[in-house]
Amino acid sequence: MTGRLMLLDTASLYFRAYFGVPDSVKAPDGTPVNAVRGLLDFIDRLVRDHRPERLVACMDADWRPRWRVELIPTYKAHRVAEEHEGAPDEEEVPDTLSPQVPVIEDVLDAIGIARVGVAGYEADDVIGTFTARADGPVDIVTGDRDLYQLVDDARGVRVLYPLKGVGTLQLTDEAVLRGKYGVDGRGYADLALLRGDPSDGLPGVAGIGEKTAAKLLAEFGDLAGIVAAVGDPRARLTPSQRMRLTEAGPYLAVAPKVVRVAGDVPLPDVDTALPRSPRDPAALEDLARRWGLGGSLQRLLVTLAR
């Protein structure tokens, strides 16, 4: 897989589209399609501005994998709308967004944009695995800072983080990470698990905020170095830090597997090449008519054909 690969954290982007485009944007039958049209506009802008050769819309087949919950039960627990035994839990999603997700999937499929989700894994894990396998540069488009852990200047992996729509993106490389957080891509996951993240239900280590976490990582190299320092009376830890880290031992033992994205997801064999023309023109025409996709779809098709 050579050439620039663009990986979309699709749910992150359609959530942003939903909240960024007025719900007055509707299909002929009055159904809101603001997330659908907004996502198509996002993809159009991304392809025009960055010209990837390959593109994958990465999906959450399971937004809260059981294997992560078994390690840290609070993981995304506050976002559960309904629990299911033996199936993925339902996430709290706005009522008018949920019906738009299948439309988004159908439109992407009809256009011919590769769409990949793998049972038991989040989109982050799919992104992590595509990134691990890539031979060329990778642009990851996401509003989720967790994926900063994949940034790698040597391999040409960067995160395009939307600041306003996708017209204003923070091109996140290692220099940006060091300037904002004091760590590189590999260090970001350790920083995140030490600091914690309430939005993901990760408790972190009590009393260890972002700045302290960055200082500890600078002093001891990585999480393993910090854990080793806790057991070394000569290590330069304050009594409070040593106590807090000792108390957090059980959490620190499991948090890395939860926080670090997987790089070994069994990906299906898909054609990731950017399509120049629709894969299923008839189906796409029907979808465009039914859902009133109008200029958003047409602009994207023109951009893809260039």
Protein Blocks (a to p, Z undefined) as FASTA:
>chain_A
ZZjdddddfklmmmmmmmmpcfkbccfkopacklmmmmmmmmmmmmmmnopabdcddddf
blbdfklmmmmmmgoklmpfbdcehiacdddddfklmmmmmmmmmmmmmnopacdddehi
afklmmmmmmmmpcbdcddddfbfklmmmgcfknopacdddfbhjlbccdddfklmmmmn
opafklmmmmmmmnopfknopnbjghiafklmmmmmmmnopamlmmmmmmmmkbccdfkl
mmmmmmmmmmmmmmmmmmpccfkbccddddfbdcfbdfblmlmmmmmmmnonmmmlmmmm
mmmmZZ
